[in-house]
Amino acid sequence: MQRLGVRPCGWTLSGGGFDHGAGHGLSGRPVEGGLRALANIPWVLQPAANPTRAVLEAAFHEAGLPMPRNQVESVSVFAILHLLQSSEAVALLPLSVVADHLKGGLLTKLDVEGLPAVPGFGILTRRGETLGPRAEHFLALLRRRNAERS
């Protein structure tokens, strides 16, 4: 397996549902109390098999906290983004997924200390098998893109 590196995740908060436009009472400064401050607010979570969800569960466990009870689970990133924009919920999503929403003021990044990075992704191929030209081309594109980001 060839590792493609680690990408940091960012906390995103809904900008909707507040009197002062895009933003959240916890945004703009480090969250005092870390995850403890987020344990009792609504969450939108990805399925349990998702690496981001595993990181979040591990972070709550390491902090000695149960997972938040007030949660909605969705496999759709589009549904998650909509829920974040139309409620006071929070979610853990990669910055690359929410970058345009952050720039447009639709979501706000929340600064939470102590959250580990999502493990890197890799390329798996069958041992001893030759890939076709399209698969080789795709892998070359992935490797080049990863090198550009490093």
N, C-alpha and C positions, 0 to 999 in steps of 0.2 A: 504494500500500500504506500502510495506517495502522499504525504501530508500536505495540505494546502494552506496551513497556517491558521491562526486564531484571529477572529474578528470580534471586537468588543460589542456588547449590546448596550442599548440605552433604555432607560425607563421613559415611558411616554405617558402623558396624562391627557385626559380630555380637556379641551378648551371650552366645551359647551356647559351650560347649566350654571354659569357664574355671572354675577352682576357686572363684572368689569371686563367682559370680553374674553379673548383667549388667555388662558392662564389658570393657575390653580393656587390655592392657599399655601401649598408646599413647594411651589416652583420658585426659581430664582435664587435659591440658597440651598446649602446642604441640608438634607432632612435630618432634624434632631431625632435621635432614637433609631435611625436606620429602619430596618424592616419592622421593628416593633410599632413604629408610627404608621405603618401601612397595613398592619394585620387586620384591622377592623373596617377597612374601606372596601368598596366593590372592586372585583378583579375580573378581567377577561383573560382566560387562559387558553393556551393551545393544548392539544391532547397530551396525555401522559407520556406517550412514546416520543414526543418531540424533544430534541436536545435542550432547547431553551427552557422548556417546562422542567426538565430534570435539574437544570442549574438552579432554577427558582426554588424547587422543592428542597434541594440540598442546602441552599442558603437559609431557608426558614428552619430546617432541621438543625443546622449548625448554630443558629441563633437561639435554639431552644424554644421555637415557636411552632404551633400547628399551622398548617396551611389555612389561609383565610376561608371562612365559611361562605361568605357572600361572593359567589363566583358564577360566571357563565363560561362554558367551554365551547370553542368553535375551531373547526379545522380551516375555515376560510379567513385568510388575511384581510380580504375586503370586508367581511362581516365584523371582524375585530376592529378594524379602523372605523367603521361606521358606528359601532357601539361606543368606542372611545370618544368620538365626536359628538355623540348625542346623549351622553351620560357623564356621571362623575367618576367612572371607573378608571382603573389603571391597568396597564399590561406591560409585560417585558417583551420587547421586540427589537430586532436588529436595527441599528441606526440606518442602514441602507434601505430598509423597508419604509421608514417613516421620515426620511430626509425631506421630501417635498412637502409633507404635512407640517413639519416643523418650520420650514422656510415660509410657508403660507400662513402660519399662525393658527392652523387648525388643531395642532397638538403642542404640548409643552413637554420638554425633557425634564425629568425629575432627577436630581442629584442625590443618589443613595449610596452611602459608603458600604464596603464589605461584600459586594456582589462579585463572585468570580466570573471570569470570561467563559463564554460558551466554548467547549472543546472544538478544536479544529476539525475540518472535514477533510476527507481524503478521496483518492481515486482507487477503486478496487477493480482488479482484473483477474480473470481466471489464470491460474498458473499453467504455463506451457501452451497457452492458446494464443494464436496470432490474431490481432484485431484487424477488422476490415479498414479500408482507406478512410471511410467517413468517421469511424470511431477514432482512428488515429488523428485525423484532422481536428475533431472535437477535443481530444485530450491535449493536443498542441495549443489550441485556443485557450483552454483552461489554464495550462501551465504558463502561457505568456501573460494572461490577465493576472494571475497570481504574482508573477514576477514584477509586473508593473505596480502592483499595490504594496509590495514589500519594500 
